[in-house]
Amino acid sequence: MTIRAVVWNEFIHEQNNDVVKEIYPDGIHAAIAGFLGAEDGIEASTATLQEAEHGLPQERLDETDVLLWWGHKAHGQVDEAIVDRVAERVHQGMGLIILHSGHFSKPFKRLMGTPCSLRWREAGERERLWAVNRSHPIVQGVGHSIELPNAEMYGEPFLVPEPMETVFISWFEGGEVFRSGLTYQRGAGKIFYFRPGHETYPIYHNPEIQRVLINAVRWAYNPVSAWKDVSAAPNVPVDKAPERIEQKGGSLHKPGEQGYR
């Protein structure tokens, strides 16, 4: 079965910064969708902040298996209705891959429920990403570590919930370390946060970084039907209980009445 991936990008720095424009002339989203779509079994398309509904109308999200999210400068411009929509689809089973500075994106912060803050430094220093679990599906096809000659430093503490798995840990030339690859599950949806990707360095042109993202798309894919009523909180009538019971005491609600939200 084909995995339908959408790469979302705010698409601002590529239009306003000459360094970024030279590295990603068609945008980071196009670069990522290009190598994803070259893989058998993955169909990749793009969406940007500037499009109507940020390129993510409900109908399109309903047909998306894995959403990749890249944001940096314009987190605050993302409409809350789209954030609600993305979070709901993750709960229903859509995979979500958050890239680099997307740690401060509204969807990631919503799903983590924490500040998602960290330390950082933009000095083009060397980074070594160590694969913590060499048998994990996301690290297949890469070595025990990935060397990036130039990267933006992200350092601990990283204010996110304890992950299901730590897949990568980064060491930086300046001495800091960072949990650079983390997995989560929210409802039926898998989430992968992957740190590398600062836009002034050609990180998404690195074959090993590309392999990680290809693997992550396959890992995040949920082949079963969407859990459409994942957010429902039905009032189960007494006569519909699995075992026979009788009403005891008073009640705030009439039979079948919606609960408070």
ZADO-1210 file (C-alpha; in nm, 4 decimals, padded with zeros to 6 digits):
<atoms>
<atom x="00.0000" y="00.0000" z="00.0000" code="MET" pos="1"/>
<atom x="00.1242" y="00.3515" z="-00.0836" code="THR" pos="2"/>
<atom x="00.2048" y="00.5797" z="00.2113" code="ILE" pos="3"/>
<atom x="00.0659" y="00.9278" z="00.1490" code="ARG" pos="4"/>
<atom x="00.3061" y="01.1799" z="00.3036" code="ALA" pos="5"/>
<atom x="00.2615" y="01.5579" z="00.3157" code="VAL" pos="6"/>
<atom x="00.5589" y="01.7840" z="00.3889" code="VAL" pos="7"/>
<atom x="00.4461" y="02.1103" z="00.5519" code="TRP" pos="8"/>
<atom x="00.6719" y="02.4159" z="00.5583" code="ASN" pos="9"/>
<atom x="00.6135" y="02.7767" z="00.6551" code="GLU" pos="10"/>
<atom x="00.8300" y="02.8655" z="00.3482" code="PHE" pos="11"/>
<atom x="00.9555" y="03.2029" z="00.4656" code="ILE" pos="12"/>
<atom x="01.3349" y="03.1869" z="00.5076" code="HIS" pos="13"/>
<atom x="01.3791" y="03.0391" z="00.1592" code="GLU" pos="14"/>
<atom x="01.2150" y="03.3487" z="00.0131" code="GLN" pos="15"/>
<atom x="01.3764" y="03.6090" z="00.2399" code="ASN" pos="16"/>
<atom x="01.7306" y="03.4799" z="00.3063" code="ASN" pos="17"/>
<atom x="01.9808" y="03.4430" z="00.0227" code="ASP" pos="18"/>
<atom x="02.1827" y="03.1719" z="00.1987" code="VAL" pos="19"/>
<atom x="01.8759" y="02.9554" z="00.2530" code="VAL" pos="20"/>
<atom x="01.7480" y="03.0290" z="-00.0971" code="LYS" pos="21"/>
<atom x="02.0738" y="02.9015" z="-00.2477" code="GLU" pos="22"/>
<atom x="02.0612" y="02.5756" z="-00.0495" code="ILE" pos="23"/>
<atom x="01.6874" y="02.5147" z="-00.0964" code="TYR" pos="24"/>
<atom x="01.5821" y="02.7155" z="-00.4062" code="PRO" pos="25"/>
<atom x="01.2403" y="02.5493" z="-00.4191" code="ASP" pos="26"/>
<atom x="01.1964" y="02.5343" z="-00.0421" code="GLY" pos="27"/>
<atom x="01.2826" y="02.2813" z="00.2257" code="ILE" pos="28"/>
<atom x="00.9451" y="02.1173" z="00.1694" code="HIS" pos="29"/>
<atom x="01.0232" y="02.0515" z="-00.1965" code="ALA" pos="30"/>
<atom x="01.3654" y="01.9079" z="-00.1139" code="ALA" pos="31"/>
<atom x="01.2222" y="01.6654" z="00.1419" code="ILE" pos="32"/>
<atom x="00.9254" y="01.5680" z="-00.0736" code="ALA" pos="33"/>
<atom x="01.1676" y="01.5046" z="-00.3593" code="GLY" pos="34"/>
<atom x="01.3682" y="01.2323" z="-00.1881" code="PHE" pos="35"/>
<atom x="01.0650" y="01.0856" z="-00.0130" code="LEU" pos="36"/>
<atom x="00.8712" y="01.0592" z="-00.3378" code="GLY" pos="37"/>
<atom x="01.1639" y="00.8862" z="-00.5070" code="ALA" pos="38"/>
<atom x="01.1116" y="00.5891" z="-00.2744" code="GLU" pos="39"/>
<atom x="00.8932" y="00.2974" z="-00.3723" code="ASP" pos="40"/>
<atom x="00.5685" y="00.2989" z="-00.1789" code="GLY" pos="41"/>
<atom x="00.5777" y="00.6659" z="-00.0715" code="ILE" pos="42"/>
<atom x="00.3729" y="00.9370" z="-00.2407" code="GLU" pos="43"/>
<atom x="00.4929" y="01.2794" z="-00.1244" code="ALA" pos="44"/>
<atom x="00.3299" y="01.6195" z="-00.1691" code="SER" pos="45"/>
<atom x="00.3753" y="01.9597" z="-00.0054" code="THR" pos="46"/>
<atom x="00.1798" y="02.2282" z="00.1793" code="ALA" pos="47"/>
<atom x="00.2817" y="02.5738" z="00.3006" code="THR" pos="48"/>
<atom x="00.1693" y="02.8380" z="00.5451" code="LEU" pos="49"/>
<atom x="00.0676" y="03.0787" z="00.2689" code="GLN" pos="50"/>
<atom x="-00.1903" y="02.8472" z="00.1115" code="GLU" pos="51"/>
<atom x="-00.5596" y="02.8558" z="00.2025" code="ALA" pos="52"/>
<atom x="-00.6049" y="02.6716" z="00.5340" code="GLU" pos="53"/>
<atom x="-00.2231" y="02.6427" z="00.5312" code="HIS" pos="54"/>
<atom x="-00.2613" y="02.3770" z="00.2639" code="GLY" pos="55"/>
<atom x="-00.4246" y="02.1417" z="00.5130" code="LEU" pos="56"/>
<atom x="-00.8024" y="02.1375" z="00.4611" code="PRO" pos="57"/>
<atom x="-00.9826" y="01.8608" z="00.6452" code="GLN" pos="58"/>
<atom x="-01.0309" y="01.6539" z="00.3312" code="GLU" pos="59"/>
<atom x="-00.6582" y="01.6513" z="00.2622" code="ARG" pos="60"/>
<atom x="-00.5613" y="01.5638" z="00.6178" code="LEU" pos="61"/>
<atom x="-00.8144" y="01.2808" z="00.6130" code="ASP" pos="62"/>
<atom x="-00.6184" y="01.1347" z="00.3211" code="GLU" pos="63"/>
<atom x="-00.2748" y="01.1930" z="00.4784" code="THR" pos="64"/>
<atom x="-00.0940" y="00.8984" z="00.6357" code="ASP" pos="65"/>
<atom x="00.2131" y="01.0864" z="00.7609" code="VAL" pos="66"/>
<atom x="00.2589" y="01.4623" z="00.8027" code="LEU" pos="67"/>
<atom x="00.6090" y="01.6124" z="00.8230" code="LEU" pos="68"/>
<atom x="00.6221" y="01.9589" z="00.9837" code="TRP" pos="69"/>
<atom x="00.8937" y="02.2226" z="00.9391" code="TRP" pos="70"/>
<atom x="00.8494" y="02.5631" z="01.1022" code="GLY" pos="71"/>
<atom x="01.0721" y="02.8289" z="01.2553" code="HIS" pos="72"/>
<atom x="00.9878" y="03.1971" z="01.2178" code="LYS" pos="73"/>
<atom x="00.6089" y="03.1889" z="01.1916" code="ALA" pos="74"/>
<atom x="00.4852" y="02.9475" z="01.4585" code="HIS" pos="75"/>
<atom x="00.2445" y="03.2123" z="01.5844" code="GLY" pos="76"/>
<atom x="00.0865" y="03.2562" z="01.2403" code="GLN" pos="77"/>
<atom x="-00.0481" y="02.9018" z="01.2318" code="VAL" pos="78"/>
<atom x="-00.4246" y="02.9113" z="01.2795" code="ASP" pos="79"/>
<atom x="-00.5563" y="02.7363" z="01.5896" code="GLU" pos="80"/>
<atom x="-00.8229" y="02.5605" z="01.3837" code="ALA" pos="81"/>
<atom x="-00.5477" y="02.3907" z="01.1827" code="ILE" pos="82"/>
<atom x="-00.3670" y="02.2948" z="01.5031" code="VAL" pos="83"/>
<atom x="-00.6887" y="02.1350" z="01.6333" code="ASP" pos="84"/>
<atom x="-00.7291" y="01.9538" z="01.3031" code="ARG" pos="85"/>
<atom x="-00.3731" y="01.8178" z="01.2979" code="VAL" pos="86"/>
<atom x="-00.3855" y="01.7041" z="01.6606" code="ALA" pos="87"/>
<atom x="-00.7152" y="01.5263" z="01.6052" code="GLU" pos="88"/>
<atom x="-00.5798" y="01.3425" z="01.3024" code="ARG" pos="89"/>
<atom x="-00.2767" y="01.2301" z="01.5031" code="VAL" pos="90"/>
<atom x="-00.5104" y="01.0930" z="01.7707" code="HIS" pos="91"/>
<atom x="-00.6989" y="00.9123" z="01.4955" code="GLN" pos="92"/>
<atom x="-00.3802" y="00.7474" z="01.3689" code="GLY" pos="93"/>
<atom x="-00.1968" y="00.9846" z="01.1324" code="MET" pos="94"/>
<atom x="00.1798" y="00.9800" z="01.1778" code="GLY" pos="95"/>
<atom x="00.3571" y="01.3089" z="01.2587" code="LEU" pos="96"/>
<atom x="00.7253" y="01.3897" z="01.2103" code="ILE" pos="97"/>
<atom x="00.8418" y="01.7162" z="01.3662" code="ILE" pos="98"/>
<atom x="01.1624" y="01.8577" z="01.2191" code="LEU" pos="99"/>
<atom x="01.4280" y="02.0728" z="01.3873" code="HIS" pos="100"/>
<atom x="01.2807" y="02.4072" z="01.5032" code="SER" pos="101"/>
<atom x="00.9345" y="02.2556" z="01.4821" code="GLY" pos="102"/>
<atom x="00.9869" y="02.1760" z="01.8511" code="HIS" pos="103"/>
<atom x="00.8231" y="02.5156" z="01.9137" code="PHE" pos="104"/>
<atom x="00.5421" y="02.4567" z="01.6639" code="SER" pos="105"/>
<atom x="00.1857" y="02.4710" z="01.7889" code="LYS" pos="106"/>
<atom x="00.0991" y="02.1112" z="01.6936" code="PRO" pos="107"/>
<atom x="00.4020" y="01.9680" z="01.8755" code="PHE" pos="108"/>
<atom x="00.3491" y="02.1775" z="02.1885" code="LYS" pos="109"/>
<atom x="-00.0199" y="02.0851" z="02.1884" code="ARG" pos="110"/>
<atom x="00.0555" y="01.7141" z="02.1673" code="LEU" pos="111"/>
<atom x="00.3413" y="01.7258" z="02.4191" code="MET" pos="112"/>
<atom x="00.1672" y="01.9514" z="02.6714" code="GLY" pos="113"/>
<atom x="00.5015" y="02.1021" z="02.7779" code="THR" pos="114"/>
<atom x="00.7094" y="02.4146" z="02.6913" code="PRO" pos="115"/>
<atom x="00.9343" y="02.2157" z="02.4521" code="CYS" pos="116"/>
<atom x="01.2125" y="02.4639" z="02.5326" code="SER" pos="117"/>
<atom x="01.5875" y="02.4054" z="02.4958" code="LEU" pos="118"/>
<atom x="01.9272" y="02.5773" z="02.4734" code="ARG" pos="119"/>
<atom x="02.0701" y="02.6726" z="02.1341" code="TRP" pos="120"/>
<atom x="02.3650" y="02.8306" z="01.9546" code="ARG" pos="121"/>
<atom x="02.4103" y="02.9134" z="01.5865" code="GLU" pos="122"/>
<atom x="02.7838" y="02.8664" z="01.5280" code="ALA" pos="123"/>
<atom x="02.8068" y="02.6067" z="01.2512" code="GLY" pos="124"/>
<atom x="02.9743" y="02.3578" z="01.4796" code="GLU" pos="125"/>
<atom x="03.0263" y="01.9878" z="01.4181" code="ARG" pos="126"/>
<atom x="02.7540" y="01.7487" z="01.5324" code="GLU" pos="127"/>
<atom x="02.7678" y="01.3736" z="01.5850" code="ARG" pos="128"/>
<atom x="02.4326" y="01.1945" z="01.6126" code="LEU" pos="129"/>
<atom x="02.4709" y="00.8635" z="01.7923" code="TRP" pos="130"/>
<atom x="02.2191" y="00.5893" z="01.7166" code="ALA" pos="131"/>
<atom x="02.1069" y="00.4739" z="02.0605" code="VAL" pos="132"/>
<atom x="01.9339" y="00.1542" z="01.9449" code="ASN" pos="133"/>
<atom x="02.0949" y="00.0145" z="01.6297" code="ARG" pos="134"/>
<atom x="01.8033" y="-00.2265" z="01.5788" code="SER" pos="135"/>
<atom x="01.5373" y="00.0459" z="01.5654" code="HIS" pos="136"/>
<atom x="01.3557" y="00.0714" z="01.2285" code="PRO" pos="137"/>
<atom x="01.4335" y="00.4437" z="01.2033" code="ILE" pos="138"/>
<atom x="01.8130" y="00.3944" z="01.2060" code="VAL" pos="139"/>
<atom x="01.8323" y="00.1151" z="00.9490" code="GLN" pos="140"/>
<atom x="02.0711" y="00.1919" z="00.6648" code="GLY" pos="141"/>
<atom x="02.2841" y="00.4384" z="00.8635" code="VAL" pos="142"/>
<atom x="02.5943" y="00.3732" z="01.0689" code="GLY" pos="143"/>
<atom x="02.6461" y="00.3875" z="01.4432" code="HIS" pos="144"/>
<atom x="02.6528" y="00.7668" z="01.4123" code="SER" pos="145"/>
<atom x="02.5953" y="01.0457" z="01.1605" code="ILE" pos="146"/>
<atom x="02.8518" y="01.3253" z="01.1262" code="GLU" pos="147"/>
<atom x="02.7332" y="01.6724" z="01.0279" code="LEU" pos="148"/>
<atom x="03.0182" y="01.9198" z="00.9652" code="PRO" pos="149"/>
<atom x="02.8020" y="02.2236" z="01.0404" code="ASN" pos="150"/>
<atom x="02.4917" y="02.2403" z="01.2566" code="ALA" pos="151"/>
<atom x="02.3004" y="02.4623" z="01.4935" code="GLU" pos="152"/>
<atom x="02.3502" y="02.3445" z="01.8498" code="MET" pos="153"/>
<atom x="02.0478" y="02.2359" z="02.0508" code="TYR" pos="154"/>
<atom x="02.1267" y="02.1529" z="02.4123" code="GLY" pos="155"/>
<atom x="01.9632" y="01.9984" z="02.7138" code="GLU" pos="156"/>
<atom x="01.7475" y="02.0384" z="02.9074" code="PRO" pos="157"/>
<atom x="01.4811" y="01.9702" z="02.6442" code="PHE" pos="158"/>
<atom x="01.1439" y="02.0285" z="02.8118" code="LEU" pos="159"/>
<atom x="00.9410" y="01.7474" z="02.6562" code="VAL" pos="160"/>
<atom x="00.7708" y="01.4458" z="02.8158" code="PRO" pos="161"/>
<atom x="00.9748" y="01.1308" z="02.8629" code="GLU" pos="162"/>
<atom x="00.9646" y="00.9623" z="02.5188" code="PRO" pos="163"/>
<atom x="00.8705" y="00.6057" z="02.4366" code="MET" pos="164"/>
<atom x="01.2163" y="00.5682" z="02.2822" code="GLU" pos="165"/>
<atom x="01.5272" y="00.7798" z="02.2444" code="THR" pos="166"/>
<atom x="01.6571" y="00.6979" z="01.8967" code="VAL" pos="167"/>
<atom x="01.9426" y="00.9501" z="01.8604" code="PHE" pos="168"/>
<atom x="02.1584" y="01.1501" z="02.1011" code="ILE" pos="169"/>
<atom x="02.3698" y="01.4355" z="01.9618" code="SER" pos="170"/>
<atom x="02.7092" y="01.5589" z="02.0719" code="TRP" pos="171"/>
<atom x="02.8199" y="01.9045" z="01.9588" code="PHE" pos="172"/>
<atom x="03.1672" y="02.0494" z="01.9115" code="GLU" pos="173"/>
<atom x="03.1032" y="02.3003" z="02.1899" code="GLY" pos="174"/>
<atom x="03.0393" y="02.0171" z="02.4375" code="GLY" pos="175"/>
<atom x="02.6610" y="02.0072" z="02.4699" code="GLU" pos="176"/>
<atom x="02.4471" y="01.6978" z="02.4189" code="VAL" pos="177"/>
<atom x="02.0852" y="01.6671" z="02.3073" code="PHE" pos="178"/>
<atom x="01.8208" y="01.3983" z="02.2624" code="ARG" pos="179"/>
<atom x="01.7852" y="01.4467" z="01.8870" code="SER" pos="180"/>
<atom x="01.5497" y="01.1638" z="01.7932" code="GLY" pos="181"/>
<atom x="01.2479" y="01.0900" z="02.0122" code="LEU" pos="182"/>
<atom x="00.9353" y="00.8802" z="01.9576" code="THR" pos="183"/>
<atom x="00.5912" y="00.9257" z="02.1114" code="TYR" pos="184"/>
<atom x="00.2405" y="00.7938" z="02.0679" code="GLN" pos="185"/>
<atom x="-00.0720" y="01.0030" z="02.1115" code="ARG" pos="186"/>
<atom x="-00.3959" y="00.8115" z="02.0692" code="GLY" pos="187"/>
<atom x="-00.3456" y="00.5928" z="01.7633" code="ALA" pos="188"/>
<atom x="-00.0800" y="00.8185" z="01.6074" code="GLY" pos="189"/>
<atom x="00.2975" y="00.7830" z="01.6174" code="LYS" pos="190"/>
<atom x="00.5188" y="01.0926" z="01.6521" code="ILE" pos="191"/>
<atom x="00.8899" y="01.1280" z="01.5760" code="PHE" pos="192"/>
<atom x="01.0886" y="01.4405" z="01.6646" code="TYR" pos="193"/>
<atom x="01.4145" y="01.4729" z="01.4675" code="PHE" pos="194"/>
<atom x="01.6468" y="01.7612" z="01.5483" code="ARG" pos="195"/>
<atom x="01.8842" y="01.8108" z="01.2472" code="PRO" pos="196"/>
<atom x="01.7764" y="02.0550" z="00.9780" code="GLY" pos="197"/>
<atom x="01.8872" y="02.4142" z="01.0377" code="HIS" pos="198"/>
<atom x="01.8064" y="02.5938" z="00.7141" code="GLU" pos="199"/>
<atom x="02.1434" y="02.7662" z="00.6550" code="THR" pos="200"/>
<atom x="02.3187" y="02.4283" z="00.6242" code="TYR" pos="201"/>
<atom x="02.2503" y="02.1631" z="00.3545" code="PRO" pos="202"/>
<atom x="02.1445" y="01.9013" z="00.6088" code="ILE" pos="203"/>
<atom x="01.8462" y="01.7660" z="00.4136" code="TYR" pos="204"/>
<atom x="02.0805" y="01.6957" z="00.1210" code="HIS" pos="205"/>
<atom x="02.2767" y="01.4517" z="00.3405" code="ASN" pos="206"/>
<atom x="02.1988" y="01.0923" z="00.2281" code="PRO" pos="207"/>
<atom x="02.2006" y="00.9551" z="00.5839" code="GLU" pos="208"/>
<atom x="01.9603" y="01.2238" z="00.7069" code="ILE" pos="209"/>
<atom x="01.7393" y="01.1442" z="00.4101" code="GLN" pos="210"/>
<atom x="01.7481" y="00.7741" z="00.4996" code="ARG" pos="211"/>
<atom x="01.6409" y="00.8515" z="00.8568" code="VAL" pos="212"/>
<atom x="01.3407" y="01.0499" z="00.7343" code="LEU" pos="213"/>
<atom x="01.2425" y="00.7825" z="00.4831" code="ILE" pos="214"/>
<atom x="01.2601" y="00.5239" z="00.7605" code="ASN" pos="215"/>
<atom x="01.0637" y="00.7521" z="00.9935" code="ALA" pos="216"/>
<atom x="00.7813" y="00.7888" z="00.7418" code="VAL" pos="217"/>
<atom x="00.7548" y="00.4108" z="00.7131" code="ARG" pos="218"/>
<atom x="00.7712" y="00.3727" z="01.0943" code="TRP" pos="219"/>
<atom x="00.5023" y="00.6378" z="01.1559" code="ALA" pos="220"/>
<atom x="00.2610" y="00.4909" z="00.9027" code="TYR" pos="221"/>
<atom x="-00.0480" y="00.3280" z="01.0570" code="ASN" pos="222"/>
<atom x="-00.2085" y="00.0912" z="00.8038" code="PRO" pos="223"/>
<atom x="-00.5399" y="00.0502" z="00.9849" code="VAL" pos="224"/>
<atom x="-00.8459" y="00.2685" z="00.9353" code="SER" pos="225"/>
<atom x="-00.8612" y="00.5993" z="01.1200" code="ALA" pos="226"/>
<atom x="-01.0073" y="00.5912" z="01.4715" code="TRP" pos="227"/>
<atom x="-01.2709" y="00.8480" z="01.3795" code="LYS" pos="228"/>
<atom x="-01.4498" y="00.8646" z="01.7152" code="ASP" pos="229"/>
<atom x="-01.1289" y="00.8817" z="01.9198" code="VAL" pos="230"/>
<atom x="-01.2429" y="01.2097" z="02.0820" code="SER" pos="231"/>
<atom x="-01.5989" y="01.0987" z="02.1517" code="ALA" pos="232"/>
<atom x="-01.7016" y="01.0739" z="02.5152" code="ALA" pos="233"/>
<atom x="-02.0437" y="00.9062" z="02.4946" code="PRO" pos="234"/>
<atom x="-02.2914" y="00.8912" z="02.7791" code="ASN" pos="235"/>
<atom x="-02.3641" y="00.5171" z="02.8029" code="VAL" pos="236"/>
<atom x="-02.7284" y="00.4617" z="02.9136" code="PRO" pos="237"/>
<atom x="-02.7988" y="00.2310" z="03.2050" code="VAL" pos="238"/>
<atom x="-02.9783" y="-00.0158" z="02.9797" code="ASP" pos="239"/>
<atom x="-02.6734" y="-00.0355" z="02.7507" code="LYS" pos="240"/>
<atom x="-02.4257" y="-00.1373" z="03.0230" code="ALA" pos="241"/>
<atom x="-02.2430" y="-00.4680" z="02.9525" code="PRO" pos="242"/>
<atom x="-02.3886" y="-00.6071" z="03.2771" code="GLU" pos="243"/>
<atom x="-02.7418" y="-00.5476" z="03.4040" code="ARG" pos="244"/>
<atom x="-02.7526" y="-00.2628" z="03.6571" code="ILE" pos="245"/>
<atom x="-03.0083" y="-00.0288" z="03.8138" code="GLU" pos="246"/>
<atom x="-02.9864" y="00.3479" z="03.8523" code="GLN" pos="247"/>
<atom x="-02.8793" y="00.4446" z="04.2038" code="LYS" pos="248"/>
<atom x="-02.8950" y="00.7993" z="04.3364" code="GLY" pos="249"/>
<atom x="-02.9318" y="01.1236" z="04.1452" code="GLY" pos="250"/>
<atom x="-02.7760" y="01.2311" z="03.8182" code="SER" pos="251"/>
<atom x="-02.6623" y="01.5556" z="03.6616" code="LEU" pos="252"/>
<atom x="-02.7518" y="01.4365" z="03.3122" code="HIS" pos="253"/>
<atom x="-03.0545" y="01.2983" z="03.1365" code="LYS" pos="254"/>
<atom x="-03.0108" y="00.9603" z="02.9653" code="PRO" pos="255"/>
<atom x="-02.7974" y="01.0052" z="02.6535" code="GLY" pos="256"/>
<atom x="-02.7294" y="01.3740" z="02.7249" code="GLU" pos="257"/>
<atom x="-02.3882" y="01.5088" z="02.6253" code="GLN" pos="258"/>
<atom x="-02.1340" y="01.5621" z="02.9028" code="GLY" pos="259"/>
<atom x="-01.9640" y="01.8889" z="02.9875" code="TYR" pos="260"/>
<atom x="-01.6491" y="01.9879" z="02.7967" code="ARG" pos="261"/>
</atoms>
